[in-house]
Amino acid sequence: MILAWLILWLLAGGLVAWLSACRGDAWPRWISLITLLVELAVLAALWTGYYAHGSLAAPERWLAELDLPWIPALGARIHLALDGVGLLMLLLTNFLGIVAVAASWRGIRYRTGFFHFNMLWILAAIAGVFLAVDLFMFYFFWELMLVPLYFVIGIWGHENRVYATLKFFIFTQASSLLMLVAILGLYFVHGRATGVYTFDYGGLLGTPMSSFTEMVLMLGFFVAFAVKLPALPVHTWLPDAHTEAPTAGSVHLAGLVLKVGAFGMLRFLVPLFPHAASRFALPAMLLAVAGIIYGALLAFAQTDLKRMVAYTSISHMGFVLLGIFAWNQLALQGVVVVMIAHGVSTGALFVIVGDLQDRIHTRDLDRMSGLWSVMPRMGGAAMLFALASLGLPGLGNFVGEFLVLIGVYQVSIPLAALASLGFIVSTVYALWLVERAFLGRNLNKWRLPDYNLRESTVMAAMIAVITALGIYPQPVLGTARVALEKLGRYAAAYHQPAAARPAPPAGSAHAGRDGAGGSS
């Protein structure tokens, strides 16, 4: 039941935080922080325990699994399963959840109980997305993310929060409904072909269908995942949502919500529809390269600091989309590292922007200069994470993006060359950010408080993670290795014609419930 408790603990913590607000504003903050610290400790214990017992090298099993009946008439089950990639995403979820709570410690001054309730329920829904291997349950958690995010941006956002919230809701809800249609289509196609109506991921792998049907269903999934990623041309909700969201909301959006789109492509899109994904690979990779360059160029053109950081996410997540559709081991390893490194580095930049706005009450780069002279600790942190964003060797983003480029090089040299231009443009906007905001003369005669102990601790933790990932990424790569090798078994189907489609590997974690291993 450990997997169920990972979700229920966050849901319960959110409820308790909300109810505790009657005792004072500090109670929801401390309850949320303690809830997340406990869950992070449990996940860290699982991680170290799997390493100690060698469980990460057991290809025939999930690391942990829960499979219970739910709605037998529909073939829906409470089926949660954890592999190495899911474990890494859960660790990232809880780490950034702690960062978001700490970053909003003083910034949220009204309805603090309801705020922290929504924050923890967002994290619970995201954890459910990373664990669900029943498509009905996956869609349930996918939709559950939308409601608390809507409240966080709509209630605690900035001036144009209503417009940004409605735009975010329309984009995500429309694409989610398209995915629901695709899920139901796959459900009925599988049922008619086999006589078994099920939403189970393992059971749906290898469903026989025509090439046209497979392409249509794959596109339904792709649009939903691409909106969350986001990819061109369905990215326009992201800059507005980031700009108007509170700091904690921006951390969740950049660090976690974008990752569920990438995770969905890894877990569901290519394994369920390998031939359609293979035929769609070139357009998807062209969109990815366009997003890398387009996002970087638009980031350079911004004068709103928060909007600049938002556009960098479009560029970085383009590397994720590119690596997924390259679909080889090097590229997939790079995808996992980019997801973690981007979550940490961009989340840290949004925290810095929020802290800066709290002090000077503006995000306009034209009104900033010389801030390093009065806030050297903030300036140093901004410099480091800007360097991480441009892909400096020794920091996590470089490792991930370099692995992606090597993997893409094996598939298409021209696309790898074009994608590498993103490094050049990112160097320009990252150094431009630091130069305009922190360097130069203090023309405005700023006299501002530098980072205090709480803020410095948050930055130190994020610096430690991004540096460790850049210097020694092996723990992350080792954790994800078996899960990516399982996905790699579908690389043959991904590159073969439809007539040669192989059956799912017998006894693998993706072969169905019976071959997935024991429950916990």
C-alpha positions as CSV (number, residue, x, y, z in Angstrom):
1,M,0.0,0.0,0.0
2,I,3.0,2.3,0.0
3,L,2.1,3.7,-3.4
4,A,-1.4,4.6,-2.3
5,W,-0.1,6.2,0.9
6,L,2.2,8.4,-1.2
7,I,-0.9,10.0,-2.7
8,L,-3.2,9.8,0.3
9,W,-0.6,11.4,2.6
10,L,-0.5,14.5,0.4
11,L,-4.3,14.7,0.2
12,A,-4.7,14.4,3.9
13,G,-1.9,16.9,4.6
14,G,-3.7,19.4,2.3
15,L,-7.0,19.0,4.2
16,V,-5.3,19.3,7.6
17,A,-3.5,22.5,6.4
18,W,-6.7,24.0,5.3
19,L,-8.5,23.2,8.5
20,S,-5.6,24.5,10.6
21,A,-5.9,28.0,9.3
22,C,-8.3,28.9,12.0
23,R,-5.4,28.7,14.5
24,G,-3.2,31.1,12.6
25,D,-1.4,31.6,9.3
26,A,1.7,29.8,10.4
27,W,-0.1,26.5,10.9
28,P,-0.8,25.7,7.2
29,R,2.8,26.5,6.3
30,W,4.3,24.2,8.9
31,I,1.8,21.4,8.3
32,S,2.5,21.5,4.5
33,L,6.3,21.6,5.1
34,I,6.2,18.7,7.5
35,T,3.9,16.7,5.2
36,L,6.3,17.1,2.3
37,L,9.4,16.5,4.3
38,V,8.0,13.2,5.6
39,E,7.1,12.1,2.1
40,L,10.5,13.1,0.8
41,A,12.1,11.1,3.5
42,V,10.0,8.0,2.6
43,L,10.9,8.4,-1.1
44,A,14.6,8.8,-0.2
45,A,14.5,5.6,1.9
46,L,12.9,3.7,-1.0
47,W,15.5,5.0,-3.3
48,T,18.4,4.0,-1.1
49,G,16.7,0.7,-0.2
50,Y,16.3,-0.3,-3.9
51,Y,20.0,0.5,-4.5
52,A,21.1,-1.5,-1.4
53,H,19.1,-4.6,-2.5
54,G,19.8,-4.3,-6.2
55,S,16.1,-4.0,-7.0
56,L,16.8,-1.4,-9.7
57,A,18.4,-4.2,-11.8
58,A,15.3,-6.5,-11.8
59,P,13.9,-6.1,-15.3
60,E,10.9,-8.4,-14.8
61,R,9.4,-6.4,-12.0
62,W,8.1,-3.0,-11.0
63,L,9.9,-1.6,-8.0
64,A,6.5,-1.5,-6.3
65,E,2.9,-2.2,-7.4
66,L,-0.6,-1.9,-6.1
67,D,-3.4,-3.6,-8.2
68,L,-7.0,-3.6,-6.8
69,P,-10.4,-3.9,-8.4
70,W,-12.2,-0.5,-8.8
71,I,-15.0,-0.5,-11.4
72,P,-15.1,-4.1,-12.7
73,A,-18.0,-3.4,-15.1
74,L,-15.8,-0.9,-17.0
75,G,-12.5,-2.8,-16.7
76,A,-11.0,0.0,-14.6
77,R,-8.7,-0.9,-11.7
78,I,-6.8,0.9,-9.0
79,H,-3.4,0.0,-10.6
80,L,-0.4,2.0,-9.4
81,A,3.2,1.0,-10.3
82,L,6.6,2.5,-9.7
83,D,9.7,2.2,-11.8
84,G,13.0,4.1,-11.7
85,V,11.8,7.0,-13.9
86,G,8.6,7.3,-11.8
87,L,10.7,7.3,-8.6
88,L,12.9,10.1,-9.8
89,M,9.8,12.2,-10.8
90,L,8.3,11.7,-7.4
91,L,11.5,12.8,-5.7
92,L,11.5,15.9,-7.9
93,T,7.8,16.5,-7.1
94,N,8.4,16.5,-3.4
95,F,11.6,18.4,-3.5
96,L,10.0,21.2,-5.6
97,G,6.9,21.1,-3.4
98,I,9.1,21.9,-0.4
99,V,10.8,24.7,-2.4
100,A,7.4,26.2,-3.3
101,V,6.1,26.1,0.3
102,A,9.4,27.8,1.5
103,A,9.3,30.4,-1.3
104,S,5.8,31.4,-0.4
105,W,6.3,31.5,3.3
106,R,5.9,35.3,3.5
107,G,4.4,36.0,0.1
108,I,1.0,34.5,0.7
109,R,-0.8,36.7,3.3
110,Y,-4.4,35.8,2.9
111,R,-6.4,32.5,2.7
112,T,-3.2,30.7,3.6
113,G,-5.0,27.5,4.5
114,F,-6.8,27.2,1.2
115,F,-3.6,28.1,-0.6
116,H,-1.6,25.2,1.0
117,F,-4.6,22.9,0.5
118,N,-4.4,23.5,-3.3
119,M,-0.6,23.2,-3.3
120,L,-0.6,19.8,-1.7
121,W,-3.5,18.6,-3.9
122,I,-1.6,19.6,-7.0
123,L,1.3,17.5,-5.8
124,A,-1.0,14.6,-5.0
125,A,-2.5,14.7,-8.5
126,I,1.0,14.9,-10.1
127,A,2.1,11.9,-8.0
128,G,-0.9,10.0,-9.2
129,V,0.0,10.8,-12.9
130,F,3.5,9.4,-12.3
131,L,2.2,6.2,-10.6
132,A,-1.0,5.3,-12.5
133,V,-0.8,2.5,-15.1
134,D,-4.6,2.3,-15.6
135,L,-5.6,4.8,-18.2
136,F,-8.9,5.5,-16.5
137,M,-7.0,6.4,-13.2
138,F,-4.4,8.2,-15.2
139,Y,-7.0,10.5,-16.7
140,F,-8.6,11.0,-13.3
141,F,-5.3,12.3,-11.8
142,W,-4.5,14.3,-15.0
143,E,-7.8,16.2,-14.7
144,L,-7.4,16.6,-10.9
145,M,-4.3,18.8,-11.5
146,L,-6.4,21.3,-13.3
147,V,-8.7,22.4,-10.5
148,P,-6.2,23.4,-7.8
149,L,-3.9,25.0,-10.4
150,Y,-6.9,27.1,-11.5
151,F,-7.5,28.3,-8.0
152,V,-3.8,29.0,-7.3
153,I,-3.4,31.2,-10.4
154,G,-6.9,32.7,-10.2
155,I,-6.9,33.7,-6.5
156,W,-3.3,34.5,-5.7
157,G,-2.0,35.6,-9.1
158,H,-1.1,39.0,-10.3
159,E,-3.0,41.7,-12.2
160,N,-4.1,39.8,-15.3
161,R,-4.7,36.5,-13.5
162,V,-8.3,36.1,-14.7
163,Y,-7.2,36.2,-18.4
164,A,-4.3,33.9,-17.7
165,T,-6.4,31.4,-15.7
166,L,-9.1,31.2,-18.4
167,K,-6.5,30.7,-21.1
168,F,-4.8,28.0,-19.2
169,F,-8.1,26.3,-18.4
170,I,-9.3,26.4,-22.0
171,F,-6.0,25.0,-23.5
172,T,-5.6,22.2,-21.0
173,Q,-9.3,21.2,-20.8
174,A,-9.8,21.1,-24.5
175,S,-6.6,18.9,-25.0
176,S,-7.6,16.7,-22.1
177,L,-11.0,16.0,-23.6
178,L,-9.3,15.1,-26.8
179,M,-7.1,12.6,-24.9
180,L,-10.2,11.2,-23.2
181,V,-11.7,10.5,-26.6
182,A,-8.5,8.7,-27.6
183,I,-8.5,6.7,-24.4
184,L,-12.1,5.6,-25.1
185,G,-11.2,4.8,-28.7
186,L,-8.3,2.6,-27.6
187,Y,-10.5,0.9,-25.0
188,F,-13.2,0.0,-27.6
189,V,-10.7,-1.0,-30.3
190,H,-8.9,-3.3,-27.9
191,G,-12.2,-4.7,-26.7
192,R,-13.5,-5.5,-30.2
193,A,-10.2,-7.1,-31.2
194,T,-9.7,-9.2,-28.1
195,G,-13.0,-9.4,-26.3
196,V,-11.4,-7.9,-23.2
197,Y,-12.4,-4.4,-22.3
198,T,-9.8,-2.9,-20.1
199,F,-8.0,0.4,-19.3
200,D,-4.9,-1.5,-18.0
201,Y,-1.7,-0.2,-19.6
202,G,-0.1,-3.7,-19.8
203,G,-3.1,-5.2,-21.4
204,L,-3.4,-2.4,-24.0
205,L,0.1,-2.7,-25.2
206,G,0.3,-4.3,-28.7
207,T,-3.4,-3.7,-29.4
208,P,-4.1,-4.7,-33.0
209,M,-5.4,-1.8,-35.1
210,S,-5.2,-0.3,-38.5
211,S,-2.5,2.2,-39.3
212,F,-5.1,5.0,-39.7
213,T,-6.7,4.2,-36.3
214,E,-3.4,4.1,-34.6
215,M,-2.4,7.5,-36.0
216,V,-5.7,9.1,-35.0
217,L,-5.5,7.7,-31.4
218,M,-1.8,8.6,-31.1
219,L,-2.5,12.2,-32.1
220,G,-5.2,12.5,-29.5
221,F,-2.6,11.6,-26.8
222,F,0.1,13.7,-28.5
223,V,-2.0,16.9,-28.4
224,A,-2.8,16.6,-24.7
225,F,0.9,15.9,-23.8
226,A,2.2,18.6,-26.2
227,V,0.0,21.2,-24.5
228,K,1.3,20.4,-21.1
229,L,4.9,20.1,-22.3
230,P,4.4,22.7,-24.1
231,A,5.4,22.4,-27.7
232,L,4.8,24.7,-30.7
233,P,2.2,25.8,-31.6
234,V,0.2,25.0,-28.5
235,H,2.5,26.8,-26.1
236,T,0.8,30.3,-25.8
237,W,-0.9,29.6,-22.5
238,L,2.5,29.1,-20.7
239,P,4.0,32.7,-20.7
240,D,0.7,34.2,-19.5
241,A,0.2,31.6,-16.8
242,H,3.7,31.9,-15.6
243,T,3.6,35.7,-15.6
244,E,0.4,35.9,-13.6
245,A,1.0,33.0,-11.2
246,P,2.4,33.4,-7.7
247,T,5.9,32.2,-7.2
248,A,4.8,28.8,-5.9
249,G,2.5,28.4,-8.8
250,S,5.3,29.1,-11.3
251,V,7.5,26.6,-9.6
252,H,4.8,23.9,-9.9
253,L,4.1,24.8,-13.5
254,A,7.7,24.9,-14.7
255,G,9.1,22.2,-12.5
256,L,6.3,19.6,-12.5
257,V,3.3,20.3,-14.7
258,L,5.4,20.5,-17.8
259,K,7.0,17.2,-16.8
260,V,3.7,15.2,-16.8
261,G,3.5,15.9,-20.6
262,A,6.9,14.5,-21.2
263,F,6.3,11.6,-18.8
264,G,3.0,10.8,-20.7
265,M,4.9,10.5,-23.9
266,L,7.5,8.2,-22.4
267,R,5.1,6.0,-20.6
268,F,2.1,5.9,-22.9
269,L,2.4,7.5,-26.3
270,V,5.3,5.6,-27.9
271,P,4.8,2.2,-26.2
272,L,1.0,2.2,-27.0
273,F,1.4,3.5,-30.6
274,P,4.9,2.7,-31.7
275,H,4.3,2.7,-35.5
276,A,2.2,5.8,-35.5
277,A,4.8,7.5,-33.3
278,S,7.6,6.4,-35.7
279,R,5.7,7.9,-38.7
280,F,5.1,11.1,-36.8
281,A,8.7,11.3,-35.5
282,L,10.0,13.7,-38.2
283,P,7.2,16.3,-37.7
284,A,7.5,16.0,-34.0
285,M,11.3,16.5,-34.1
286,L,10.9,19.5,-36.4
287,L,8.5,21.0,-33.9
288,A,11.0,20.3,-31.1
289,V,13.8,22.1,-32.9
290,A,11.6,25.0,-33.8
291,G,10.6,25.2,-30.1
292,I,14.2,25.2,-29.0
293,I,15.2,28.1,-31.2
294,Y,11.9,30.0,-31.0
295,G,11.7,29.8,-27.2
296,A,15.3,31.0,-26.8
297,L,14.8,33.9,-29.3
298,L,11.6,35.1,-27.6
299,A,13.3,34.8,-24.2
300,F,16.0,37.2,-25.4
301,A,13.3,39.7,-26.6
302,Q,11.5,40.0,-23.3
303,T,11.8,42.9,-20.8
304,D,9.5,41.2,-18.2
305,L,11.9,39.0,-16.2
306,K,9.3,36.4,-15.4
307,R,8.1,36.2,-19.0
308,M,11.8,35.7,-20.1
309,V,12.2,32.7,-17.8
310,A,8.9,31.3,-19.0
311,Y,10.0,31.3,-22.6
312,T,13.2,29.5,-21.7
313,S,11.0,26.6,-20.6
314,I,9.7,26.3,-24.1
315,S,13.3,26.1,-25.4
316,H,14.4,23.5,-22.8
317,M,11.4,21.3,-23.2
318,G,12.0,21.2,-26.9
319,F,15.1,19.1,-26.1
320,V,12.8,16.7,-24.2
321,L,10.4,16.4,-27.2
322,L,13.4,15.9,-29.5
323,G,14.9,13.2,-27.3
324,I,11.6,11.3,-26.9
325,F,11.1,11.0,-30.7
326,A,14.7,10.1,-31.3
327,W,13.9,7.1,-29.0
328,N,17.3,5.5,-28.3
329,Q,18.9,4.9,-25.0
330,L,21.2,7.9,-25.1
331,A,18.4,10.3,-26.0
332,L,16.0,8.8,-23.4
333,Q,18.7,9.1,-20.7
334,G,19.1,12.7,-21.7
335,V,15.4,13.3,-21.5
336,V,15.2,12.1,-17.9
337,V,18.2,14.3,-16.9
338,V,16.8,17.4,-18.7
339,M,13.4,16.9,-16.9
340,I,15.1,17.0,-13.5
341,A,17.6,19.7,-14.3
342,H,15.1,22.0,-15.9
343,G,12.7,21.5,-12.9
344,V,15.4,22.5,-10.5
345,S,17.1,25.3,-12.5
346,T,14.0,27.0,-13.9
347,G,12.2,26.6,-10.6
348,A,15.1,28.3,-8.9
349,L,15.0,31.2,-11.4
350,F,11.2,31.7,-10.7
351,V,11.9,31.8,-7.0
352,I,14.6,34.4,-7.6
353,V,12.2,36.5,-9.8
354,G,9.5,36.2,-7.1
355,D,11.9,37.3,-4.3
356,L,13.1,40.1,-6.5
357,Q,9.6,41.3,-7.2
358,D,8.7,41.3,-3.5
359,R,11.7,43.6,-2.9
360,I,11.5,46.1,-5.8
361,H,7.9,45.6,-6.9
362,T,8.6,45.3,-10.6
363,R,9.8,42.6,-13.1
364,D,10.8,45.2,-15.7
365,L,14.5,44.6,-16.7
366,D,14.7,48.2,-17.9
367,R,14.2,49.4,-14.3
368,M,16.9,47.1,-12.9
369,S,20.7,47.4,-12.7
370,G,23.4,47.1,-10.1
371,L,21.4,44.8,-7.8
372,W,24.5,42.6,-7.2
373,S,26.1,45.4,-5.2
374,V,23.3,45.4,-2.6
375,M,22.2,41.7,-2.9
376,P,25.3,39.6,-3.6
377,R,23.8,36.3,-2.4
378,M,20.8,36.7,-4.7
379,G,23.1,37.8,-7.5
380,G,25.3,34.8,-7.1
381,A,22.4,32.4,-7.1
382,A,20.9,34.1,-10.2
383,M,24.3,33.9,-12.0
384,L,24.7,30.1,-11.2
385,F,21.2,29.2,-12.4
386,A,21.5,31.4,-15.5
387,L,24.7,29.5,-16.3
388,A,22.8,26.2,-15.7
389,S,20.1,27.4,-18.1
390,L,22.6,28.1,-20.9
391,G,24.1,24.6,-20.5
392,L,27.4,25.3,-18.7
393,P,29.4,22.0,-18.3
394,G,29.5,20.9,-14.7
395,L,25.8,21.7,-14.2
396,G,22.8,19.4,-14.7
397,N,21.3,21.0,-17.8
398,F,24.5,20.4,-19.8
399,V,24.5,16.7,-19.1
400,G,20.9,16.2,-20.2
401,E,21.0,18.3,-23.3
402,F,24.3,16.9,-24.4
403,L,23.0,13.3,-24.1
404,V,19.9,14.3,-26.1
405,L,22.0,15.8,-28.9
406,I,24.2,12.7,-29.0
407,G,21.1,10.5,-29.3
408,V,19.6,12.7,-31.9
409,Y,22.8,12.7,-33.9
410,Q,22.4,9.0,-34.4
411,V,19.1,9.6,-36.0
412,S,19.5,12.9,-37.9
413,I,22.7,14.9,-38.1
414,P,20.9,18.0,-39.5
415,L,18.4,18.1,-36.7
416,A,21.1,17.7,-34.1
417,A,23.1,20.5,-35.6
418,L,20.0,22.8,-35.7
419,A,19.1,21.9,-32.1
420,S,22.7,22.8,-31.0
421,L,21.9,26.4,-32.0
422,G,19.8,26.5,-28.9
423,F,23.0,26.5,-26.8
424,I,24.2,29.6,-28.6
425,V,21.0,31.6,-28.2
426,S,20.6,30.5,-24.6
427,T,24.0,31.9,-23.8
428,V,22.9,35.3,-25.1
429,Y,19.6,35.5,-23.1
430,A,21.1,34.0,-19.9
431,L,24.0,36.5,-19.8
432,W,21.7,39.3,-20.8
433,L,19.5,38.5,-17.8
434,V,22.3,38.7,-15.4
435,E,23.9,41.8,-17.0
436,R,20.7,43.8,-17.1
437,A,19.4,42.9,-13.7
438,F,22.4,42.5,-11.4
439,L,25.5,44.0,-13.0
440,G,26.2,47.6,-13.9
441,R,25.9,50.7,-11.7
442,N,23.3,51.1,-9.0
443,L,21.6,53.9,-10.8
444,N,18.4,53.6,-8.7
445,K,20.2,53.8,-5.4
446,W,18.8,50.4,-4.3
447,R,19.0,49.6,-0.6
448,L,17.5,46.2,-0.3
449,P,17.8,43.2,2.1
450,D,19.8,40.3,0.7
451,Y,18.7,36.7,1.1
452,N,17.9,35.7,4.7
453,L,18.6,32.3,6.2
454,R,15.4,30.7,4.9
455,E,15.9,32.0,1.4
456,S,19.6,31.1,1.4
457,T,18.8,27.6,2.6
458,V,16.4,27.1,-0.3
459,M,18.9,28.3,-2.8
460,A,21.7,26.2,-1.3
461,A,19.6,23.1,-1.6
462,M,18.8,23.8,-5.3
463,I,22.4,24.6,-6.0
464,A,23.5,21.4,-4.4
465,V,21.1,19.3,-6.6
466,I,21.9,21.0,-9.9
467,T,25.7,20.8,-9.2
468,A,25.6,17.2,-8.1
469,L,23.6,16.3,-11.2
470,G,26.2,18.0,-13.4
471,I,29.2,16.5,-11.7
472,Y,28.0,13.0,-11.0
473,P,24.7,12.1,-12.7
474,Q,25.3,8.3,-12.3
475,P,22.7,7.9,-9.5
476,V,20.0,9.4,-11.7
477,L,21.1,7.4,-14.8
478,G,21.4,4.2,-12.8
479,T,18.0,4.6,-11.3
480,A,16.3,5.2,-14.7
481,R,18.4,2.6,-16.6
482,V,16.2,-0.4,-16.2
483,A,13.0,1.5,-16.9
484,L,14.5,3.0,-20.0
485,E,15.7,-0.4,-21.2
486,K,12.2,-1.7,-20.8
487,L,11.0,1.2,-23.0
488,G,13.9,0.5,-25.3
489,R,12.5,-2.9,-26.1
490,Y,9.8,-1.1,-28.1
491,A,12.5,0.6,-30.2
492,A,12.3,-2.4,-32.5
493,A,8.6,-1.8,-33.0
494,Y,9.2,1.9,-33.3
495,H,11.5,1.4,-36.3
496,Q,9.8,-1.7,-37.9
497,P,6.8,-1.6,-40.3
498,A,3.4,-2.3,-38.8
499,A,3.3,-5.9,-40.2
500,A,6.4,-6.7,-38.2
501,R,5.1,-5.4,-34.9
502,P,6.4,-7.6,-32.0
503,A,4.4,-8.6,-29.1
504,P,5.2,-7.0,-25.7
505,P,8.1,-8.7,-24.1
506,A,7.0,-11.7,-22.0
507,G,7.5,-11.3,-18.3
508,S,8.4,-7.6,-18.5
509,A,6.8,-4.9,-16.4
510,H,4.9,-3.7,-19.5
511,A,3.5,-7.1,-20.4
512,G,0.5,-6.9,-18.1
513,R,-0.5,-7.3,-14.5
514,D,0.6,-10.9,-14.3
515,G,4.1,-10.2,-15.5
516,A,4.6,-7.1,-13.6
517,G,5.8,-8.6,-10.4
518,G,4.6,-8.7,-6.8
519,S,2.5,-6.1,-5.0
520,S,3.4,-4.0,-2.0
